[in-house]
Amino acid sequence: MQNPIFAAIDTQEPGRAADLAASLTGVVGGVKLGLEFFSANGPGGVRKITETGVPLFLDLKFHDIPNTVAGAVRAAVSLQPAILNVHAGGGATMMKAAAKAAAESADALGVAKPMLIAVTVLTSLDNSDLHAVGQLGPPTEQVVRLAKLTEDCGLDGVVCSPREIEAIRGTCGADFKLIVPGIRPEGSNAGDQKRTMTPSDAMSAGANYLVIGRPITTAEDPAEAARVIAATITPISTQ
């Protein structure tokens, strides 16, 4: 996938999601569906979106005991997402179980194994938020710690804020995939994101994929908004 943009479709409405996915097919590298859509529409709703042919980032952030997460990953692989994620905070045993389940399920089903990545620290959190839940020190320290653990567990990469790209690259190297939300084009509203960066700056810093939601999906012409953003960036290799 040479186009690094995944458009985040955050809606409960299957019709709107399908329309957005169809309009963005061939314009973005893929779409992201998360908990809001999945909770309202389940696996059947996801399948209707993938029928458009657009690659899917299934953003369900699994975080539970290892056996439960392994079972959830096996079920999710049947939906053939291009990218699937878990929470790195679930620990090494959980992440290794997820990686094993993804590989085994893909092999059994005869489908491509999804890129399995881990969430480090949500981009809606800053230092004060982390301190309130007992995490001392700046977010970057926790992000890099979790990224290294993720790499050691055999996962393909992490979700991180654009502000942590360079630090993770310095620890985990060039082949480790970085999927980066918190992307806001120049002049757009940051919304509930606290650690943001422009698309061009994030790609220059070393991101592999950019997750962009409202600047695309709330635009009068989402496809044109995506094209304008894509024109500002130069993708690095995503293979």
FENQUI-V809285 format. One record per run of one state. SS is the DSSP state (A for helix, B for strand, O for the rest). FROM is the first residue (numbers start at 0). TO is the last residue. If there is no record, write none. Layout:
ss	from	to
SS	FROM	TO
SS	FROM	TO
This chain:
ss	from	to
O	0	3
B	4	8
O	9	12
A	13	23
B	24	24
O	25	26
B	27	27
O	28	28
B	29	33
A	34	49
O	50	54
B	55	61
O	62	64
A	65	76
O	77	81
B	82	86
A	87	89
O	90	90
A	91	108
O	109	113
B	114	118
O	119	125
A	126	131
O	132	137
A	138	151
O	152	155
B	156	160
A	161	171
O	172	175
B	176	180
O	181	181
B	182	182
O	183	195
B	196	196
O	197	197
A	198	204
O	205	207
B	208	211
O	212	212
A	213	216
O	217	220
A	221	229
O	230	238
